[in-house]
Amino acid sequence: MLRIPADLLDAVIAHARADHPDEACGVIAGPEGADTPTRFIPMVNAARSPTFYEFDSRDLLALYRDMDDRGEEPVVIYHSHTATEAYPSRTDIAYASEPHAHYLLVSTRECGSGDGPVEVRSFRIVDGEVSEEPVEVTSADAPSPDAP
């Protein structure tokens, strides 16, 4: 189960809406081994595509160094789908490389960049196997957003 503070989920949804019609992507880091998302880190979709996301390799290296320095790990890896449901594509599954991370997907297919409903789902992806998991939104406060 993914337990995520409401303010972090709101930040992910806001990022997805802001980047629409391109896919948004990012990470929510947390203390190593705690499975607790605490630090929102929006990333730039280097692909700048409505159907694919890609982290810039330099940004990703900087992010992992920063998380290592802080004793953090990627707890949530998120991205949006702009025209399809919030379910991992074959490409998403092939590129999933963090077996302990929650893969959070937000679909903006109904609302686009405006207000309106979004679909939010979370998955574990290990060795190409996809398992959906419940999402529990908590009211705990989290630190302010922090861009790399």
N, C-alpha and C positions, 0 to 999 in steps of 0.2 A: 504494500500500500504506500502511495505517495502522500505524505503529510506536508502541506505547503501553506505558509502564511498567506492570508488574503492579499496583503500588499504586494507580495512577490508575484502572485498569480495575476493581479491587476496590471503589474508592470509588463509581464509577458504579453498579455492581451493588448495592452496599449502599443507595445512594440510591433506586434503583428498587424494591428490596424494602421499604424504609421507607415510601415513598409509596403503595405498592399498597393499595387498589385504584385510586387515581388515578394518572395518568401522572406520572412524574418528569421533570424537564428541567434542563439546565444547560449549561455551557461548560467546556472545558479550553483555557486560553489558553497561548500560547507566544510566543517572540520573533518579531517581524515577519520574514517571509520564510524562516524556518527550518523550517517544517512539523514542529516538535518540540513535542508537548504537555507542558507542565510544571506548570501551576497549575490545580487543580481548583476550580471555582466552581459549587456547587450553586445552583440558582435555585428560586423558588417557582412552581409552576404556578398562574398567576392564574385559569385556567379551573376549577381544582379538579374535573377531569373524568376519568373512566376511559377516555374515548375521544378526548380532545383535549388538547393542551398549548398554553399561551400564556405568554410572558414578560410580566411587568408592564412597561408602557412606561417608568415611572420607574426601575425596577430596571435595565432594559436600557440606558437612557441613562447611568445611573451606571456600569454595567459597561463600556460602550464608552469613557467618559471615563477610567476607571481604567486600562483596557488601553492607551489612547493615552498616558497619563502614564508608563506603565511600558515603552513601546515594544513592546507585545504586540498580538496579533491572535487571533481565535477560530480555533484549530486544529481543535478537535473541538466539534461541537454535538451534544449527546446528548439522547435522551428514551427513555421506555419505552413498550411496548405491553403492556397488562395481559391481554388476551384473544385477541390475534392474534399472528401470526408477526412476527419482527423484520424487517419490510420496509416501506419508506415508503408511507404511504397517499396518496391523491390530494391530500388536504389538506396533508400533509407536503411533498409535491413542490411544490405551489402556493406554500407559504410559504418554501421554501428560497431564501435570498437571499445566501448567502455562497459564491460559486463555488469558492473555494480551500479551504473547510472540508471536513473529513470528517464525515459525518452518521452517528453511531453510534447504533444501536438495540439495546435490550435488551428481550427479551420475558420477562415474569414469568408467562405464562399457565399454566405447569406448577407453579411453586413458590409463587406469590402472594407473601406477605410473609415466608414461612419459608424454611428451607434447601431445597435441591433445585436441579434443573437450570434454567439460564436459557439463552436463545438470544441470542448477541451477533453482530451483523453490522455492517459499515461500508459506506457508500456515498458516492459523489460525485454531487451533483445540480447540473447546470448547464443552464440554459435548459429546465427541465422534463424533461431526459434523466437517467435513473437508471443508474448503473454501479456494480455491486458490486465491492468491492476486498478483497483479503486483509487479515487483521488479524494482526500479529506482536506478541506480548506479550513485552516485554523485562524484564530484572531491574533496570534502572537505577532508582536512587532519585530521587524527585521531591520538591519542597517540600510542606509540610503543606497540607491543605485550607484554603481561604480563601473565606469567604462574603462577598458584596458588602455 
